[in-house]
């Protein structure tokens, strides 16, 4: 399991969990939330506060716990609201697809190789690899609204 962050300004942190590690709310709050807080704060400082980050967590249980919600509220982070049965339009999904393709071309044979290749390929990602997915979000969301939650080209 992997957690990553992207924005239209910079690539964020990558957190790789151990193969059999259960990602509970406690694990998420200790290993991911502090890194996301640091990343979003740095992005907002870089943008001199004129552009606020919007978290695009899905409805996974670790994202919806009272602790996680309180964390976001305390630090003033905006969070995109996703309907329970919504199409997965999160731009990070496109990044996972890119990484899966790039790593697959390297044919990892062990978990250690997979981890190494994942880190290397994440490090190689550039803004051009994902910023267009972020900029498409208004169009993607409008398409879902227009289709009343039905099928779209996305």
N, C-alpha and C positions, 0 to 999 in steps of 0.2 A: 504494500500500500504506500502511496506517495501523496504528498500534499505540496502544491506549488502555488505561486502567485505571479500574476502579470498585471501590467497597467499600460496605458498609452505612453508612459514616460520611461519605464524601466522594468526589467525582469526582477521578480522578487525572489524570496528564499525558497529552497526546495527542502522538504523534510521527507526522509525515507525511513519508513518503519521496518522493523525486523519482520521476517517472513511470517512468523506465527504470533506476532504481537497484536493483541486485541486493542483497537483504538477506542478507548473509553472516553468519557467526558473528562476524566482526570488526566489521562494521557494527552488528549487534545489541548486541554487548558494549560498544561505545563510545557508541552513541546511545540505547539503550533501558535497558539494565541499570542504569546510574547513576541514571536518572530513577525507575525502579521502586524501587530501593533507598531513595532519598530519600523517595519517597511512602509506602512501607510503614513506614519508620522514623518518619515524621511521624504516620501513623495510629496506630501503636503508642504513641507518646508522648502523643497526644491521648487515647487510651484508658487511659493510665496503666499500660500493660503487661498489663492483664487480658484483653485480646482480641488474639489473634495473627492476623496476616494469613495467608491461604492463597493461594499463587499457583495460578492455574488456567490455566497455559499448555497449549496442545494439544501434540501430538507433532510439531510442525514441527521440522525439523532444527536450526534455530538455538536452539530451546528444549532440545534434548537433547544438545548438545555437551558434552564433558567440561568445557570452560571455564565454560559456563553453569551446569552442575550444581555445579561447584566453587564458583562465585560464591554460589549459593544456600546451599550447605552452610556456607561461610565466614561468611556473615552470619546464619546460623541461620534461614533462611526455610523454612517448611513448604510443600510443593508437593503439590497433589492429583495422584494417580496416575490417569491415563486409560488404559484399555485401548486397544490399537492401533486396533481397529475399533469404537470406542464411539460411541453417539449423541452429537451435539454438544450437551451440556446447559449449556455455559458461559454464564453470565448475560450476558456481554459481547455474545454473538451477538444477543440481543434489543435491545441498545443500537444495534448496527450496523443492525438492521432499522428502528428508530425514526429514526436519522439518515438512512438511505437514503430513507425516506418524506418526511421534512421537507425534505431537500435536493431531492428530486425535484419537490416542489411549487413550488420556486423556479426550475426550468428553467435550470440553469447552461449556458452556451453555450461556455465555454472552460475549460481546466484551471485557470487563475487564478481564475475565478469559482467553480469547484468547490472549490478549496482554501479560498477565502474563506468560502464558505457552510458548508463542513465545520467550520472553526474557529468560526464564529458559532453554528452549531447545537450544537456540542459545549459551547460556553460557556453556552448557554441550558439545557442539561440540568440537571435538579434531582434531588435524591435520590429524590423520588417517582416519577421516570421509570424508575428501575431497582432500587430497593431491594427491591421485592417479588419480583423475579426471584432475587435473592440469598437471600432468606428461604425461597424454595421449594426450594432445593437439596437439603435432606435428603429432602423428599418425592420430588423428581425422581430422586435417586440410588436411593432405596428402590424406586421403581417399576421402574427398570432391573434392579435385583437380583431383584425378584420375577418379572420377565419373563425372567430369565436371559439378559439382553442383547437380548431381542426387542423388538418394537414396544410403545411406550407412548403415552399421550396427549400427551406432551411432544414 
